[in-house]
Amino acid sequence: MKGLFLTATLAASMFAIPAHAQFGAGIVLDPTQSAHAVQQLAQANKLYTTTIKTTQNAVQTYNLAQRMATAPPSYYTAYTNMAQQTWTPVAHPANTYGNSLPWTNAAMYGKGAAAANQGASIQRTGQISGYSSLNAQGQQAIAAQGATVDLDDAINATSLQTIGTVRANAPQREADIKTLETASHSTDPTQQTELATLQRINQAMLLQLRTQQEASQMTQAQSLQQMVQQKQQQDAIKMSMQGADGYEANYNSHVSTDTTGITKALSY
């Protein structure tokens, strides 16, 4: 077919030769017209090749759509019995003194976490009396313990709110997954096209990203809690080191003097 097309084109170009061209023993061709004819042949060949490729792509797309539309229904219903994963609700406490239920509600819905955490704990106090009269070392020791309490309260409230927010969003997340599952298992031809499949893949990836974000938030909260616990242990070690550092001076100024006095008293 391609050879026939080129032959016809060449013949047409020959008939387009100007009148002054001579045939026979002394044929004279116009170089300008010859170059123009060759250029037209190259353009026609390129156009033919592009048309063939376009036709092949269209046929492949049609065949893919046909295979998707006529696929066995078992392809879409094999996993319809997937179990639904839901959060186990927090059991309601006895709420004996009225401060347990707010904490549970915060864990379920992510609201009022800071107040609920304070209500279920020992209330935080301000600066202890006599703090300003302590020396620098004493103030630092008290301030370190106070910072541990403040940070721990803040992190506990943040963790409580994070978990509660995730739990509160769980029903909507489950509904989105259910809708995606229904569309994936549908035998409706409109849900079996390539575009619909790509759209469901995109939705599934977005759900996965949201889940990873939530997991990352809870991991960060746990990491902060561990950091506060490490700080508390580090403060205790530092305080013991400070006590050990002043042991010699304390011994020389108090214990050694007392021991010497007792020894002299016994010698009389």
DRENPA-3360 file (N, C-alpha, C; in nm, 2 decimals, always signed):
BEGIN
1 = MKGLFLTA = +0.08/-0.12/+0.00/+0.00/+0.00/+0.00/+0.09/+0.13/+0.00 ~ +0.20/+0.12/+0.08/+0.29/+0.23/+0.09/+0.36/+0.25/-0.04 ~ +0.40/+0.14/-0.11/+0.46/+0.16/-0.24/+0.37/+0.22/-0.34 ~ +0.24/+0.18/-0.34/+0.15/+0.23/-0.43/+0.13/+0.38/-0.41 ~ +0.13/+0.42/-0.29/+0.11/+0.56/-0.25/+0.23/+0.65/-0.30 ~ +0.35/+0.60/-0.29/+0.47/+0.67/-0.33/+0.47/+0.68/-0.49 ~ +0.43/+0.57/-0.55/+0.43/+0.56/-0.70/+0.33/+0.67/-0.75 ~ +0.21/+0.67/-0.69/+0.11/+0.77/-0.73/+0.16/+0.91/-0.71;
9 = TLAASMFA = +0.23/+0.94/-0.60/+0.27/+1.07/-0.57/+0.38/+1.11/-0.67 ~ +0.47/+1.02/-0.70/+0.58/+1.05/-0.80/+0.52/+1.08/-0.93 ~ +0.42/+1.00/-0.97/+0.36/+1.02/-1.10/+0.29/+1.16/-1.11 ~ +0.23/+1.20/-1.00/+0.16/+1.33/-0.99/+0.27/+1.44/-1.01 ~ +0.38/+1.42/-0.94/+0.49/+1.52/-0.95/+0.54/+1.53/-1.09 ~ +0.55/+1.42/-1.16/+0.60/+1.42/-1.29/+0.51/+1.50/-1.39 ~ +0.38/+1.48/-1.37/+0.29/+1.56/-1.45/+0.29/+1.71/-1.42 ~ +0.34/+1.74/-1.30/+0.35/+1.88/-1.26/+0.47/+1.95/-1.31;
17 = IPAHAQFG = +0.56/+1.88/-1.39/+0.68/+1.94/-1.45/+0.64/+2.06/-1.55 ~ +0.70/+2.17/-1.55/+0.67/+2.28/-1.63/+0.67/+2.24/-1.78 ~ +0.61/+2.33/-1.86/+0.59/+2.30/-2.00/+0.73/+2.30/-2.08 ~ +0.83/+2.38/-2.03/+0.95/+2.39/-2.10/+1.04/+2.27/-2.08 ~ +1.00/+2.17/-2.00/+1.08/+2.05/-1.98/+1.07/+1.97/-2.11 ~ +1.18/+1.91/-2.16/+1.19/+1.84/-2.28/+1.21/+1.69/-2.25 ~ +1.14/+1.61/-2.34/+1.15/+1.46/-2.32/+1.22/+1.41/-2.45 ~ +1.28/+1.29/-2.43/+1.35/+1.23/-2.54/+1.50/+1.22/-2.51;
25 = AGIVLDPT = +1.58/+1.23/-2.61/+1.72/+1.22/-2.59/+1.78/+1.33/-2.51 ~ +1.74/+1.45/-2.52/+1.79/+1.56/-2.44/+1.70/+1.61/-2.34 ~ +1.66/+1.52/-2.25/+1.56/+1.56/-2.14/+1.63/+1.66/-2.05 ~ +1.56/+1.77/-2.02/+1.61/+1.87/-1.93/+1.51/+1.89/-1.82 ~ +1.55/+1.87/-1.70/+1.46/+1.89/-1.58/+1.50/+2.01/-1.50 ~ +1.40/+2.07/-1.45/+1.42/+2.20/-1.37/+1.46/+2.15/-1.23 ~ +1.58/+2.19/-1.18/+1.63/+2.14/-1.05/+1.54/+2.19/-0.94 ~ +1.49/+2.31/-0.95/+1.40/+2.37/-0.84/+1.28/+2.28/-0.83;
33 = QSAHAVQQ = +1.21/+2.25/-0.94/+1.09/+2.16/-0.93/+1.12/+2.02/-0.88 ~ +1.24/+1.97/-0.91/+1.28/+1.84/-0.87/+1.30/+1.83/-0.72 ~ +1.37/+1.94/-0.66/+1.38/+1.94/-0.52/+1.25/+1.96/-0.45 ~ +1.16/+2.04/-0.51/+1.03/+2.05/-0.45/+0.95/+1.92/-0.45 ~ +0.96/+1.85/-0.55/+0.89/+1.72/-0.56/+0.95/+1.62/-0.45 ~ +1.08/+1.62/-0.43/+1.14/+1.53/-0.33/+1.09/+1.57/-0.19 ~ +1.08/+1.70/-0.17/+1.04/+1.75/-0.04/+0.89/+1.71/-0.01 ~ +0.81/+1.72/-0.11/+0.67/+1.68/-0.10/+0.66/+1.53/-0.07;
41 = LAQANKLY = +0.75/+1.45/-0.14/+0.74/+1.30/-0.11/+0.78/+1.27/+0.03 ~ +0.88/+1.34/+0.09/+0.93/+1.32/+0.23/+0.82/+1.36/+0.32 ~ +0.75/+1.47/+0.30/+0.64/+1.51/+0.38/+0.52/+1.41/+0.38 ~ +0.49/+1.36/+0.26/+0.39/+1.27/+0.25/+0.42/+1.14/+0.32 ~ +0.55/+1.10/+0.31/+0.59/+0.97/+0.38/+0.58/+0.99/+0.53 ~ +0.62/+1.11/+0.59/+0.61/+1.14/+0.73/+0.46/+1.14/+0.77 ~ +0.38/+1.20/+0.69/+0.23/+1.21/+0.73/+0.17/+1.07/+0.73 ~ +0.22/+0.99/+0.64/+0.17/+0.85/+0.63/+0.21/+0.77/+0.76;
49 = TTTIKTTQ = +0.33/+0.78/+0.80/+0.38/+0.72/+0.91/+0.31/+0.76/+1.04 ~ +0.29/+0.89/+1.05/+0.22/+0.94/+1.17/+0.07/+0.89/+1.17 ~ +0.01/+0.88/+1.06/-0.13/+0.83/+1.05/-0.14/+0.69/+1.10 ~ -0.04/+0.61/+1.05/-0.04/+0.47/+1.09/-0.02/+0.45/+1.24 ~ +0.07/+0.53/+1.30/+0.10/+0.52/+1.45/-0.03/+0.56/+1.52 ~ -0.09/+0.67/+1.48/-0.21/+0.72/+1.55/-0.32/+0.61/+1.54 ~ -0.34/+0.55/+1.43/-0.44/+0.44/+1.41/-0.41/+0.32/+1.50 ~ -0.28/+0.29/+1.51/-0.24/+0.17/+1.60/-0.27/+0.21/+1.75;
57 = NAVQTYNL = -0.24/+0.33/+1.79/-0.27/+0.37/+1.93/-0.42/+0.37/+1.96 ~ -0.50/+0.41/+1.86/-0.64/+0.41/+1.88/-0.70/+0.26/+1.89 ~ -0.64/+0.18/+1.81/-0.68/+0.04/+1.81/-0.64/-0.03/+1.95 ~ -0.52/+0.00/+1.99/-0.48/-0.05/+2.12/-0.56/+0.00/+2.24 ~ -0.60/+0.12/+2.24/-0.68/+0.18/+2.34/-0.82/+0.11/+2.34 ~ -0.87/+0.09/+2.22/-1.01/+0.03/+2.21/-1.00/-0.11/+2.26 ~ -0.90/-0.19/+2.22/-0.88/-0.33/+2.27/-0.87/-0.33/+2.42 ~ -0.80/-0.24/+2.48/-0.79/-0.24/+2.63/-0.92/-0.21/+2.69;
65 = AQRMATAP = -0.99/-0.11/+2.64/-1.13/-0.08/+2.70/-1.22/-0.20/+2.68 ~ -1.21/-0.27/+2.57/-1.30/-0.39/+2.55/-1.27/-0.50/+2.64 ~ -1.14/-0.52/+2.67/-1.10/-0.63/+2.76/-1.14/-0.60/+2.90 ~ -1.13/-0.47/+2.94/-1.17/-0.43/+3.07/-1.32/-0.44/+3.09 ~ -1.40/-0.41/+2.99/-1.54/-0.41/+3.00/-1.60/-0.55/+2.99 ~ -1.53/-0.64/+2.93/-1.57/-0.78/+2.92/-1.50/-0.88/+3.01 ~ -1.43/-0.82/+3.11/-1.35/-0.91/+3.20/-1.45/-0.99/+3.28 ~ -1.41/-1.11/+3.33/-1.50/-1.19/+3.41/-1.54/-1.11/+3.54;
73 = PSYYTAYT = -1.66/-1.13/+3.58/-1.70/-1.06/+3.71/-1.62/-1.10/+3.83 ~ -1.56/-1.22/+3.82/-1.49/-1.27/+3.94/-1.37/-1.18/+3.97 ~ -1.32/-1.11/+3.86/-1.21/-1.02/+3.88/-1.24/-0.91/+3.99 ~ -1.37/-0.88/+3.99/-1.41/-0.76/+4.07/-1.48/-0.80/+4.20 ~ -1.51/-0.93/+4.22/-1.58/-0.97/+4.33/-1.51/-1.08/+4.42 ~ -1.38/-1.10/+4.38/-1.31/-1.20/+4.46/-1.27/-1.16/+4.60 ~ -1.27/-1.03/+4.63/-1.23/-0.99/+4.76/-1.34/-0.91/+4.83 ~ -1.46/-0.93/+4.80/-1.57/-0.86/+4.86/-1.59/-0.90/+5.00;
81 = NMAQQTWT = -1.53/-1.01/+5.05/-1.55/-1.05/+5.19/-1.44/-1.00/+5.28 ~ -1.37/-0.90/+5.24/-1.26/-0.84/+5.32/-1.32/-0.79/+5.45 ~ -1.26/-0.82/+5.56/-1.31/-0.78/+5.69/-1.29/-0.63/+5.71 ~ -1.39/-0.57/+5.78/-1.38/-0.43/+5.81/-1.30/-0.41/+5.94 ~ -1.20/-0.32/+5.93/-1.12/-0.29/+6.04/-1.17/-0.16/+6.11 ~ -1.20/-0.17/+6.23/-1.25/-0.05/+6.31/-1.18/-0.04/+6.44 ~ -1.18/+0.08/+6.49/-1.12/+0.10/+6.62/-1.21/+0.04/+6.73 ~ -1.14/-0.02/+6.83/-1.22/-0.06/+6.95/-1.25/+0.06/+7.04;
89 = PVAHPANT = -1.37/+0.08/+7.07/-1.41/+0.20/+7.15/-1.35/+0.19/+7.29 ~ -1.31/+0.31/+7.34/-1.26/+0.31/+7.48/-1.38/+0.28/+7.58 ~ -1.36/+0.19/+7.67/-1.46/+0.15/+7.76/-1.49/+0.27/+7.86 ~ -1.62/+0.30/+7.88/-1.65/+0.41/+7.97/-1.61/+0.38/+8.11 ~ -1.54/+0.46/+8.18/-1.50/+0.43/+8.32/-1.61/+0.46/+8.41 ~ -1.59/+0.43/+8.54/-1.69/+0.45/+8.64/-1.71/+0.59/+8.67 ~ -1.61/+0.68/+8.65/-1.63/+0.82/+8.67/-1.67/+0.86/+8.81 ~ -1.61/+0.79/+8.90/-1.64/+0.81/+9.04/-1.64/+0.95/+9.09;
97 = YGNSLPWT = -1.54/+1.03/+9.06/-1.52/+1.16/+9.10/-1.55/+1.27/+8.99 ~ -1.60/+1.22/+8.88/-1.64/+1.31/+8.78/-1.52/+1.36/+8.69 ~ -1.40/+1.30/+8.70/-1.29/+1.35/+8.62/-1.24/+1.24/+8.53 ~ -1.30/+1.13/+8.52/-1.26/+1.02/+8.43/-1.32/+1.03/+8.30 ~ -1.45/+1.06/+8.29/-1.53/+1.06/+8.17/-1.47/+1.17/+8.07 ~ -1.44/+1.29/+8.12/-1.38/+1.39/+8.02/-1.25/+1.34/+7.95 ~ -1.17/+1.26/+8.03/-1.05/+1.20/+7.97/-1.09/+1.10/+7.86 ~ -1.19/+1.02/+7.89/-1.23/+0.92/+7.79/-1.29/+0.99/+7.66;
105 = NAAMYGKG = -1.37/+1.09/+7.68/-1.42/+1.17/+7.57/-1.31/+1.23/+7.48 ~ -1.21/+1.28/+7.55/-1.10/+1.34/+7.48/-1.02/+1.23/+7.39 ~ -1.01/+1.11/+7.45/-0.95/+1.00/+7.38/-1.03/+0.95/+7.26 ~ -1.16/+0.97/+7.27/-1.25/+0.93/+7.16/-1.27/+1.03/+7.05 ~ -1.27/+1.16/+7.09/-1.31/+1.27/+7.00/-1.21/+1.38/+6.98 ~ -1.10/+1.37/+7.06/-0.99/+1.47/+7.05/-1.03/+1.61/+7.09 ~ -1.13/+1.63/+7.18/-1.17/+1.76/+7.23/-1.15/+1.77/+7.38 ~ -1.10/+1.89/+7.42/-1.08/+1.92/+7.56/-0.97/+1.84/+7.62;
113 = AAAANQGA = -0.87/+1.80/+7.54/-0.76/+1.71/+7.59/-0.68/+1.78/+7.71 ~ -0.65/+1.90/+7.69/-0.57/+1.97/+7.80/-0.64/+1.97/+7.93 ~ -0.77/+2.02/+7.93/-0.85/+2.02/+8.05/-0.87/+1.88/+8.11 ~ -0.90/+1.79/+8.02/-0.92/+1.65/+8.07/-0.80/+1.59/+8.13 ~ -0.68/+1.62/+8.08/-0.56/+1.57/+8.13/-0.53/+1.63/+8.27 ~ -0.56/+1.76/+8.29/-0.53/+1.82/+8.42/-0.64/+1.78/+8.52 ~ -0.76/+1.76/+8.47/-0.87/+1.72/+8.56/-0.85/+1.58/+8.62 ~ -0.78/+1.49/+8.54/-0.76/+1.35/+8.59/-0.62/+1.34/+8.66;
121 = SIQRTGQI = -0.55/+1.45/+8.68/-0.42/+1.44/+8.74/-0.41/+1.53/+8.86 ~ -0.30/+1.53/+8.93/-0.27/+1.62/+9.03/-0.25/+1.76/+8.97 ~ -0.32/+1.86/+9.03/-0.31/+1.99/+8.97/-0.17/+2.05/+8.98 ~ -0.13/+2.12/+8.88/+0.00/+2.18/+8.87/+0.01/+2.30/+8.96 ~ +0.11/+2.31/+9.04/+0.13/+2.43/+9.13/+0.22/+2.53/+9.07 ~ +0.21/+2.65/+9.12/+0.31/+2.76/+9.08/+0.44/+2.74/+9.14 ~ +0.52/+2.84/+9.14/+0.65/+2.84/+9.20/+0.64/+2.81/+9.35 ~ +0.72/+2.72/+9.40/+0.71/+2.69/+9.55/+0.76/+2.81/+9.63;
129 = SGYSSLNA = +0.71/+2.82/+9.75/+0.74/+2.94/+9.84/+0.89/+2.92/+9.87 ~ +0.96/+3.03/+9.88/+1.10/+3.03/+9.91/+1.19/+3.01/+9.79 ~ +1.14/+2.99/+9.67/+1.22/+2.96/+9.55/+1.32/+3.07/+9.53 ~ +1.27/+3.20/+9.54/+1.36/+3.31/+9.51/+1.47/+3.33/+9.61 ~ +1.46/+3.27/+9.73/+1.57/+3.28/+9.83/+1.67/+3.17/+9.82 ~ +1.65/+3.08/+9.73/+1.75/+2.97/+9.71/+1.87/+3.02/+9.63 ~ +1.98/+2.95/+9.65/+2.10/+2.99/+9.57/+2.08/+2.93/+9.42 ~ +2.17/+2.96/+9.34/+2.15/+2.93/+9.19/+2.14/+2.78/+9.17;
137 = QGQQAIAA = +2.22/+2.70/+9.25/+2.21/+2.56/+9.23/+2.08/+2.50/+9.28 ~ +2.03/+2.55/+9.39/+1.90/+2.51/+9.44/+1.79/+2.54/+9.34 ~ +1.79/+2.67/+9.29/+1.69/+2.71/+9.19/+1.69/+2.62/+9.07 ~ +1.81/+2.59/+9.02/+1.82/+2.51/+8.90/+1.76/+2.37/+8.93 ~ +1.79/+2.31/+9.04/+1.73/+2.18/+9.07/+1.58/+2.18/+9.08 ~ +1.52/+2.28/+9.14/+1.37/+2.29/+9.15/+1.32/+2.32/+9.01 ~ +1.38/+2.41/+8.93/+1.33/+2.44/+8.80/+1.34/+2.33/+8.70 ~ +1.44/+2.24/+8.72/+1.45/+2.12/+8.63/+1.33/+2.03/+8.66;
145 = QGATVDLD = +1.30/+2.01/+8.78/+1.18/+1.92/+8.81/+1.05/+1.98/+8.77 ~ +1.04/+2.12/+8.78/+0.92/+2.18/+8.74/+0.90/+2.18/+8.59 ~ +1.01/+2.19/+8.51/+1.01/+2.18/+8.37/+0.96/+2.04/+8.32 ~ +1.01/+1.94/+8.39/+0.97/+1.80/+8.36/+0.82/+1.78/+8.38 ~ +0.76/+1.84/+8.48/+0.61/+1.83/+8.50/+0.54/+1.91/+8.39 ~ +0.59/+2.03/+8.36/+0.52/+2.11/+8.26/+0.52/+2.04/+8.12 ~ +0.64/+1.99/+8.09/+0.65/+1.93/+7.95/+0.57/+1.80/+7.95 ~ +0.57/+1.72/+8.05/+0.50/+1.60/+8.06/+0.35/+1.62/+8.04;
153 = DAINATSL = +0.29/+1.73/+8.11/+0.15/+1.76/+8.09/+0.12/+1.80/+7.95 ~ +0.21/+1.88/+7.89/+0.18/+1.93/+7.75/+0.18/+1.81/+7.66 ~ +0.28/+1.72/+7.67/+0.29/+1.61/+7.58/+0.17/+1.51/+7.60 ~ +0.13/+1.49/+7.72/+0.02/+1.40/+7.75/-0.11/+1.46/+7.68 ~ -0.13/+1.59/+7.69/-0.25/+1.65/+7.63/-0.24/+1.64/+7.48 ~ -0.12/+1.66/+7.42/-0.10/+1.65/+7.28/-0.13/+1.51/+7.23 ~ -0.08/+1.41/+7.30/-0.10/+1.27/+7.26/-0.24/+1.23/+7.27 ~ -0.31/+1.28/+7.37/-0.45/+1.25/+7.39/-0.54/+1.31/+7.28;
161 = QTIGTVRA = -0.50/+1.43/+7.24/-0.58/+1.50/+7.14/-0.55/+1.43/+7.00 ~ -0.43/+1.39/+6.98/-0.40/+1.32/+6.85/-0.47/+1.19/+6.83 ~ -0.47/+1.11/+6.94/-0.54/+0.98/+6.93/-0.69/+1.00/+6.92 ~ -0.74/+1.10/+6.99/-0.89/+1.13/+6.98/-0.93/+1.18/+6.85 ~ -0.84/+1.26/+6.78/-0.88/+1.31/+6.65/-0.88/+1.19/+6.55 ~ -0.78/+1.11/+6.56/-0.77/+0.99/+6.46/-0.90/+0.90/+6.48 ~ -0.93/+0.88/+6.61/-1.05/+0.80/+6.63/-1.18/+0.87/+6.58 ~ -1.19/+1.00/+6.60/-1.31/+1.07/+6.55/-1.32/+1.06/+6.40;
169 = NAPQREAD = -1.20/+1.06/+6.33/-1.20/+1.06/+6.18/-1.22/+0.92/+6.12 ~ -1.21/+0.82/+6.21/-1.21/+0.68/+6.17/-1.34/+0.64/+6.09 ~ -1.46/+0.68/+6.14/-1.58/+0.64/+6.06/-1.58/+0.70/+5.92 ~ -1.54/+0.82/+5.90/-1.54/+0.88/+5.77/-1.44/+0.81/+5.68 ~ -1.32/+0.78/+5.74/-1.22/+0.71/+5.67/-1.27/+0.57/+5.62 ~ -1.34/+0.50/+5.71/-1.39/+0.37/+5.68/-1.50/+0.38/+5.56 ~ -1.58/+0.49/+5.57/-1.68/+0.51/+5.46/-1.61/+0.53/+5.33 ~ -1.50/+0.61/+5.33/-1.42/+0.63/+5.20/-1.37/+0.50/+5.15;
177 = IKTLETAS = -1.31/+0.42/+5.24/-1.25/+0.29/+5.19/-1.36/+0.20/+5.14 ~ -1.48/+0.20/+5.20/-1.59/+0.12/+5.16/-1.64/+0.16/+5.02 ~ -1.65/+0.29/+5.00/-1.69/+0.34/+4.86/-1.58/+0.30/+4.76 ~ -1.46/+0.31/+4.79/-1.35/+0.27/+4.70/-1.36/+0.12/+4.67 ~ -1.39/+0.04/+4.77/-1.40/-0.10/+4.76/-1.52/-0.14/+4.67 ~ -1.63/-0.07/+4.69/-1.75/-0.10/+4.61/-1.72/-0.07/+4.46 ~ -1.66/+0.05/+4.44/-1.63/+0.08/+4.30/-1.53/-0.01/+4.23 ~ -1.44/-0.06/+4.31/-1.34/-0.16/+4.26/-1.40/-0.29/+4.22;
185 = HSTDPTQQ = -1.50/-0.33/+4.30/-1.56/-0.46/+4.28/-1.69/-0.45/+4.18 ~ -1.72/-0.33/+4.14/-1.83/-0.32/+4.05/-1.82/-0.38/+3.92 ~ -1.92/-0.43/+3.86/-1.92/-0.48/+3.72/-1.98/-0.38/+3.62 ~ -2.00/-0.26/+3.67/-2.05/-0.15/+3.58/-1.94/-0.12/+3.49 ~ -1.96/-0.12/+3.36/-1.86/-0.08/+3.26/-1.80/+0.05/+3.28 ~ -1.87/+0.15/+3.33/-1.81/+0.28/+3.36/-1.71/+0.28/+3.47 ~ -1.71/+0.18/+3.56/-1.62/+0.17/+3.66/-1.50/+0.08/+3.62 ~ -1.50/+0.03/+3.50/-1.40/-0.06/+3.45/-1.31/+0.00/+3.35;
193 = TELATLQR = -1.33/+0.13/+3.32/-1.25/+0.20/+3.22/-1.11/+0.23/+3.28 ~ -1.02/+0.26/+3.20/-0.88/+0.29/+3.24/-0.88/+0.42/+3.33 ~ -0.96/+0.52/+3.29/-0.96/+0.64/+3.37/-1.02/+0.62/+3.51 ~ -1.12/+0.54/+3.52/-1.18/+0.51/+3.65/-1.09/+0.43/+3.74 ~ -1.02/+0.34/+3.68/-0.92/+0.26/+3.75/-0.81/+0.35/+3.81 ~ -0.75/+0.43/+3.72/-0.65/+0.53/+3.77/-0.70/+0.62/+3.88 ~ -0.82/+0.66/+3.87/-0.88/+0.75/+3.97/-0.89/+0.67/+4.11 ~ -0.93/+0.55/+4.10/-0.93/+0.47/+4.23/-0.79/+0.45/+4.29;
201 = INQAMLLQ = -0.69/+0.42/+4.20/-0.56/+0.41/+4.25/-0.51/+0.54/+4.31 ~ -0.55/+0.65/+4.25/-0.51/+0.78/+4.31/-0.57/+0.80/+4.45 ~ -0.70/+0.76/+4.46/-0.77/+0.77/+4.59/-0.71/+0.68/+4.70 ~ -0.67/+0.56/+4.65/-0.61/+0.47/+4.75/-0.48/+0.52/+4.80 ~ -0.40/+0.58/+4.71/-0.27/+0.64/+4.75/-0.29/+0.75/+4.85 ~ -0.39/+0.84/+4.83/-0.42/+0.95/+4.92/-0.46/+0.90/+5.06 ~ -0.54/+0.79/+5.06/-0.58/+0.73/+5.19/-0.46/+0.68/+5.26 ~ -0.37/+0.62/+5.18/-0.25/+0.56/+5.24/-0.16/+0.67/+5.30;
209 = LRTQQEAS = -0.15/+0.78/+5.23/-0.07/+0.90/+5.28/-0.13/+0.95/+5.41 ~ -0.26/+0.97/+5.41/-0.33/+1.02/+5.53/-0.30/+0.92/+5.65 ~ -0.31/+0.80/+5.63/-0.28/+0.70/+5.73/-0.14/+0.71/+5.78 ~ -0.04/+0.73/+5.69/+0.10/+0.74/+5.73/+0.12/+0.87/+5.81 ~ +0.05/+0.98/+5.77/+0.06/+1.10/+5.85/+0.01/+1.08/+5.99 ~ -0.10/+1.01/+6.01/-0.15/+0.99/+6.14/-0.06/+0.90/+6.23 ~ +0.00/+0.80/+6.16/+0.09/+0.71/+6.23/+0.22/+0.79/+6.27 ~ +0.26/+0.88/+6.18/+0.38/+0.97/+6.21/+0.35/+1.06/+6.33;
217 = QMTQAQSL = +0.23/+1.12/+6.34/+0.20/+1.20/+6.45/+0.20/+1.13/+6.58 ~ +0.14/+1.01/+6.58/+0.14/+0.93/+6.71/+0.29/+0.89/+6.74 ~ +0.37/+0.86/+6.64/+0.51/+0.82/+6.67/+0.58/+0.94/+6.73 ~ +0.56/+1.06/+6.68/+0.62/+1.18/+6.73/+0.58/+1.20/+6.87 ~ +0.45/+1.18/+6.90/+0.41/+1.20/+7.04/+0.48/+1.10/+7.14 ~ +0.49/+0.98/+7.09/+0.56/+0.88/+7.18/+0.71/+0.91/+7.19 ~ +0.77/+0.97/+7.09/+0.91/+1.01/+7.10/+0.93/+1.12/+7.20 ~ +0.84/+1.22/+7.19/+0.84/+1.33/+7.29/+0.83/+1.28/+7.43;
225 = QQMVQQKQ = +0.74/+1.18/+7.45/+0.71/+1.13/+7.59/+0.84/+1.06/+7.64 ~ +0.91/+0.98/+7.55/+1.03/+0.92/+7.58/+1.14/+1.02/+7.62 ~ +1.14/+1.13/+7.54/+1.24/+1.23/+7.57/+1.22/+1.29/+7.71 ~ +1.10/+1.32/+7.75/+1.07/+1.37/+7.88/+1.11/+1.27/+7.99 ~ +1.09/+1.14/+7.97/+1.13/+1.04/+8.06/+1.28/+1.03/+8.07 ~ +1.35/+1.05/+7.96/+1.50/+1.05/+7.96/+1.55/+1.17/+8.03 ~ +1.48/+1.28/+8.02/+1.52/+1.41/+8.08/+1.51/+1.39/+8.24 ~ +1.40/+1.33/+8.28/+1.38/+1.30/+8.42/+1.49/+1.22/+8.48;
233 = QQDAIKMS = +1.53/+1.11/+8.41/+1.64/+1.03/+8.45/+1.77/+1.10/+8.45 ~ +1.79/+1.19/+8.35/+1.91/+1.26/+8.34/+1.92/+1.36/+8.45 ~ +1.81/+1.43/+8.49/+1.81/+1.52/+8.60/+1.85/+1.45/+8.73 ~ +1.80/+1.33/+8.75/+1.83/+1.26/+8.87/+1.98/+1.23/+8.88 ~ +2.04/+1.19/+8.76/+2.18/+1.16/+8.76/+2.26/+1.28/+8.78 ~ +2.22/+1.39/+8.72/+2.30/+1.52/+8.74/+2.29/+1.56/+8.89 ~ +2.18/+1.55/+8.95/+2.17/+1.59/+9.09/+2.25/+1.50/+9.18 ~ +2.26/+1.37/+9.15/+2.35/+1.28/+9.23/+2.49/+1.32/+9.21;
241 = MQGADGYE = +2.53/+1.36/+9.09/+2.67/+1.40/+9.06/+2.70/+1.53/+9.13 ~ +2.61/+1.62/+9.14/+2.63/+1.75/+9.21/+2.65/+1.72/+9.36 ~ +2.57/+1.62/+9.42/+2.58/+1.59/+9.56/+2.72/+1.52/+9.58 ~ +2.76/+1.44/+9.49/+2.89/+1.37/+9.50/+3.01/+1.47/+9.49 ~ +2.99/+1.57/+9.41/+3.09/+1.67/+9.39/+3.11/+1.76/+9.52 ~ +3.00/+1.78/+9.59/+3.02/+1.86/+9.71/+3.04/+1.78/+9.84 ~ +3.06/+1.65/+9.82/+3.07/+1.56/+9.94/+3.19/+1.59/+10.02 ~ +3.31/+1.61/+9.95/+3.43/+1.64/+10.03/+3.43/+1.77/+10.11;
249 = ANYNSHVS = +3.37/+1.87/+10.04/+3.36/+2.00/+10.12/+3.27/+1.99/+10.23 ~ +3.16/+1.92/+10.22/+3.06/+1.90/+10.32/+3.12/+1.82/+10.44 ~ +3.20/+1.72/+10.40/+3.26/+1.63/+10.50/+3.36/+1.71/+10.59 ~ +3.45/+1.79/+10.52/+3.55/+1.86/+10.59/+3.49/+1.97/+10.68 ~ +3.38/+2.03/+10.63/+3.32/+2.14/+10.71/+3.23/+2.09/+10.82 ~ +3.17/+1.97/+10.81/+3.07/+1.93/+10.91/+3.11/+1.80/+10.98 ~ +3.12/+1.69/+10.90/+3.14/+1.56/+10.95/+3.28/+1.55/+11.02 ~ +3.38/+1.60/+10.96/+3.52/+1.59/+11.02/+3.52/+1.67/+11.15;
257 = TDTTGITK = +3.47/+1.79/+11.16/+3.47/+1.87/+11.28/+3.39/+1.80/+11.39 ~ +3.28/+1.74/+11.36/+3.20/+1.68/+11.46/+3.27/+1.55/+11.51 ~ +3.34/+1.48/+11.42/+3.41/+1.36/+11.46/+3.53/+1.40/+11.56 ~ +3.59/+1.50/+11.52/+3.71/+1.55/+11.61/+3.66/+1.59/+11.75 ~ +3.55/+1.66/+11.75/+3.49/+1.70/+11.88/+3.45/+1.58/+11.97 ~ +3.39/+1.48/+11.91/+3.35/+1.36/+11.98/+3.47/+1.29/+12.03 ~ +3.58/+1.28/+11.95/+3.70/+1.21/+11.99/+3.77/+1.27/+12.11 ~ +3.77/+1.41/+12.11/+3.83/+1.48/+12.22/+3.75/+1.46/+12.34;
265 = ALSY = +3.61/+1.46/+12.33/+3.53/+1.44/+12.45/+3.55/+1.30/+12.51 ~ +3.57/+1.20/+12.43/+3.59/+1.07/+12.48/+3.73/+1.05/+12.54 ~ +3.82/+1.14/+12.51/+3.96/+1.12/+12.56/+3.97/+1.18/+12.70 ~ +3.87/+1.26/+12.74/+3.88/+1.31/+12.88/+3.85/+1.20/+12.98;
% end
